[in-house]
């Protein structure tokens, strides 16, 4: 789903560990997968807020679940079928 020269920033390995494979081989591909090194939260949050408010970043939200349905949300995530973020509404 990424555009050419797109970058997917992952915080997890993927259902079958594929994100690690894609990250290791992305040097030879037009689409990249990276695992960012965590930064100080007080420095990172203002940056994230700015890019969200400016419209430079638009998250892909696959599904939303209520807190009461968190077990169902978890089952969906581990099924490997999700195509974006799964949001839990508190």
C-alpha positions as CSV (number, residue, x, y, z in Angstrom):
1,X,0.0,0.0,0.0
2,X,3.0,2.3,0.3
3,X,3.8,4.7,-2.5
4,X,7.2,4.3,-4.2
5,X,9.8,5.8,-1.9
6,X,7.4,5.5,0.9
7,X,8.5,4.7,4.5
8,X,6.7,2.4,6.9
9,X,7.7,3.1,10.5
10,X,7.1,0.0,12.5
11,X,7.1,-0.6,16.3
12,X,6.6,-4.3,16.0
13,X,7.8,-7.2,13.9
14,X,4.6,-8.1,12.1
15,X,2.4,-11.2,12.3
16,X,5.1,-13.4,10.8
17,X,8.2,-11.3,11.5
18,X,8.0,-9.9,8.0
19,X,8.7,-6.3,9.0
20,X,12.2,-7.3,10.2
21,X,12.8,-9.0,6.8
22,X,11.6,-5.9,4.9
23,X,13.7,-3.6,7.0
24,X,16.8,-5.7,6.3
25,X,16.1,-5.8,2.6
26,X,14.7,-2.3,2.1
27,X,18.1,-1.0,1.1
28,X,17.5,-2.6,-2.4
29,X,13.8,-1.6,-2.6
30,X,11.9,1.7,-3.3
31,X,9.7,1.1,-0.2
32,X,11.4,1.2,3.2
33,X,10.6,-0.3,6.6
34,X,12.4,1.3,9.6
35,X,12.4,0.7,13.3
36,X,12.9,4.0,15.0
37,X,15.1,4.4,18.0
38,X,12.9,5.8,20.9
39,X,13.5,9.4,21.7
40,X,12.6,11.5,24.7
41,X,8.8,11.7,24.9
42,X,8.7,15.3,25.9
43,X,10.7,16.1,22.7
44,X,8.8,13.7,20.4
45,X,5.1,14.6,21.3
46,X,5.3,18.2,20.2
47,X,6.7,17.1,16.9
48,X,4.0,14.5,16.4
49,X,1.3,17.0,17.3
50,X,2.7,19.5,14.7
51,X,2.8,17.0,11.8
52,X,-0.7,15.7,12.7
53,X,-2.2,19.3,12.9
54,X,-0.4,20.4,9.7
55,X,-1.8,17.4,7.7
56,X,1.7,16.2,6.8
57,X,0.9,12.8,8.4
58,X,-2.4,11.0,8.1
59,X,-2.6,7.8,10.1
60,X,-4.3,4.8,8.5
61,X,-7.0,3.6,11.0
62,X,-8.3,0.2,10.2
63,X,-10.8,-0.3,12.9
64,X,-11.9,1.2,16.2
65,X,-13.1,-0.7,19.3
66,X,-14.5,0.3,22.7
67,X,-12.5,-0.6,25.8
68,X,-15.1,-3.3,26.5
69,X,-14.2,-5.0,23.2
70,X,-10.4,-5.0,23.7
71,X,-10.2,-8.8,23.6
72,X,-12.0,-8.7,20.2
73,X,-9.6,-6.0,19.0
74,X,-6.6,-8.1,20.2
75,X,-7.8,-11.1,18.3
76,X,-8.2,-9.0,15.2
77,X,-4.7,-7.6,15.5
78,X,-3.0,-11.0,16.0
79,X,-5.0,-12.5,13.1
80,X,-2.7,-10.7,10.7
81,X,-5.6,-9.2,8.8
82,X,-5.3,-5.5,9.9
83,X,-4.3,-3.0,7.3
84,X,-3.7,0.0,9.6
85,X,-3.9,1.0,13.2
86,X,-6.5,-0.4,15.5
87,X,-7.7,2.2,17.9
88,X,-9.2,1.5,21.4
89,X,-11.6,4.3,22.4
90,X,-11.4,4.8,26.2
